[in-house]
């Protein structure tokens, strides 16, 4: 008779495909990577030679702007550290 053994730890509470990182070093590196990626997406919109960005928000509305505040307001960010930067 085969017994069904439940998963142990955090894995049984997470959705399939979710990742769990151990240690603060790993979490800090992931947070830094998310913030650097957000900054790299906005870098070309700054300054006198700032380029326009096309943003399609969650209700399928198209925005063409080079204003970083508008870009950040219309993006749907999932990462917690990047969300904190947007709210600041």
C-alpha positions as a Markdown table, in Angstrom:
| # | Residue | x | y | z |
|---|---|---|---|---|
| 1 | Unk | 0.0 | 0.0 | 0.0 |
| 2 | Unk | 1.4 | 3.4 | -1.0 |
| 3 | Unk | 1.1 | 6.2 | 1.5 |
| 4 | Unk | 0.7 | 9.8 | 0.5 |
| 5 | Unk | 3.4 | 11.7 | 2.2 |
| 6 | Unk | 2.8 | 15.5 | 2.3 |
| 7 | Unk | 5.5 | 17.9 | 1.3 |
| 8 | Unk | 7.5 | 19.4 | 4.2 |
| 9 | Unk | 8.2 | 23.0 | 5.0 |
| 10 | Unk | 7.1 | 26.0 | 3.0 |
| 11 | Unk | 6.7 | 24.1 | -0.2 |
| 12 | Unk | 3.3 | 22.7 | 0.7 |
| 13 | Unk | 1.9 | 26.3 | 1.2 |
| 14 | Unk | 3.3 | 27.7 | -2.0 |
| 15 | Unk | 1.9 | 27.5 | -5.5 |
| 16 | Unk | 3.5 | 25.0 | -7.9 |
| 17 | Unk | 6.6 | 26.6 | -9.5 |
| 18 | Unk | 7.2 | 29.0 | -6.7 |
| 19 | Unk | 10.7 | 29.4 | -5.3 |
| 20 | Unk | 11.9 | 29.7 | -1.7 |
| 21 | Unk | 15.2 | 31.2 | -1.0 |
| 22 | Unk | 17.1 | 30.6 | 2.3 |
| 23 | Unk | 19.1 | 33.2 | 4.0 |
| 24 | Unk | 19.1 | 37.0 | 4.0 |
| 25 | Unk | 22.0 | 37.2 | 1.5 |
| 26 | Unk | 20.0 | 35.5 | -1.2 |
| 27 | Unk | 16.9 | 37.7 | -0.5 |
| 28 | Unk | 19.0 | 40.9 | -0.5 |
| 29 | Unk | 20.6 | 40.0 | -3.8 |
| 30 | Unk | 17.2 | 39.3 | -5.4 |
| 31 | Unk | 15.9 | 42.7 | -4.1 |
| 32 | Unk | 18.9 | 44.5 | -5.5 |
| 33 | Unk | 18.5 | 42.8 | -8.9 |
| 34 | Unk | 14.8 | 43.8 | -9.1 |
| 35 | Unk | 15.7 | 47.5 | -8.2 |
| 36 | Unk | 18.5 | 47.6 | -10.7 |
| 37 | Unk | 16.2 | 46.2 | -13.4 |
| 38 | Unk | 13.6 | 48.8 | -12.7 |
| 39 | Unk | 16.2 | 51.6 | -12.8 |
| 40 | Unk | 17.6 | 50.3 | -16.1 |
| 41 | Unk | 14.1 | 50.4 | -17.7 |
| 42 | Unk | 13.6 | 54.0 | -16.7 |
| 43 | Unk | 17.2 | 55.3 | -17.4 |
| 44 | Unk | 16.5 | 56.2 | -21.0 |
| 45 | Unk | 13.5 | 58.4 | -20.0 |
| 46 | Unk | 15.5 | 60.8 | -17.9 |
| 47 | Unk | 17.3 | 64.0 | -18.9 |
| 48 | Unk | 17.0 | 66.4 | -21.8 |
| 49 | Unk | 17.5 | 63.6 | -24.4 |
| 50 | Unk | 14.9 | 61.4 | -22.6 |
| 51 | Unk | 13.2 | 59.0 | -25.0 |
| 52 | Unk | 9.5 | 58.3 | -25.0 |
| 53 | Unk | 8.1 | 55.0 | -23.6 |
| 54 | Unk | 5.0 | 53.2 | -24.7 |
| 55 | Unk | 3.2 | 51.8 | -21.7 |
| 56 | Unk | 0.0 | 49.7 | -21.8 |
| 57 | Unk | -1.6 | 49.5 | -18.4 |
| 58 | Unk | -3.8 | 46.9 | -16.8 |
| 59 | Unk | -7.0 | 48.2 | -18.6 |
| 60 | Unk | -5.3 | 48.1 | -22.0 |
| 61 | Unk | -4.9 | 51.9 | -22.3 |
| 62 | Unk | -1.8 | 53.1 | -24.2 |
| 63 | Unk | 0.4 | 55.9 | -22.8 |
| 64 | Unk | 3.3 | 57.5 | -24.7 |
| 65 | Unk | 5.4 | 59.5 | -22.2 |
| 66 | Unk | 8.9 | 60.3 | -21.1 |
| 67 | Unk | 7.8 | 61.2 | -17.6 |
| 68 | Unk | 9.2 | 58.7 | -15.2 |
| 69 | Unk | 6.4 | 59.3 | -12.6 |
| 70 | Unk | 3.7 | 58.5 | -15.1 |
| 71 | Unk | 5.6 | 55.4 | -16.3 |
| 72 | Unk | 5.9 | 54.1 | -12.7 |
| 73 | Unk | 2.3 | 54.9 | -11.9 |
| 74 | Unk | 1.0 | 52.9 | -14.8 |
| 75 | Unk | 3.2 | 49.8 | -14.4 |
| 76 | Unk | 2.0 | 46.8 | -12.6 |
| 77 | Unk | 5.0 | 45.7 | -10.5 |
| 78 | Unk | 4.9 | 42.4 | -8.7 |
| 79 | Unk | 8.2 | 42.4 | -6.8 |
| 80 | Unk | 7.9 | 43.8 | -3.3 |
| 81 | Unk | 11.2 | 45.7 | -3.2 |
| 82 | Unk | 10.4 | 47.4 | -6.6 |
| 83 | Unk | 6.9 | 48.3 | -5.3 |
| 84 | Unk | 8.5 | 50.0 | -2.3 |
| 85 | Unk | 10.6 | 52.1 | -4.7 |
| 86 | Unk | 7.6 | 53.1 | -6.7 |
| 87 | Unk | 5.6 | 54.1 | -3.6 |
| 88 | Unk | 8.5 | 56.3 | -2.3 |
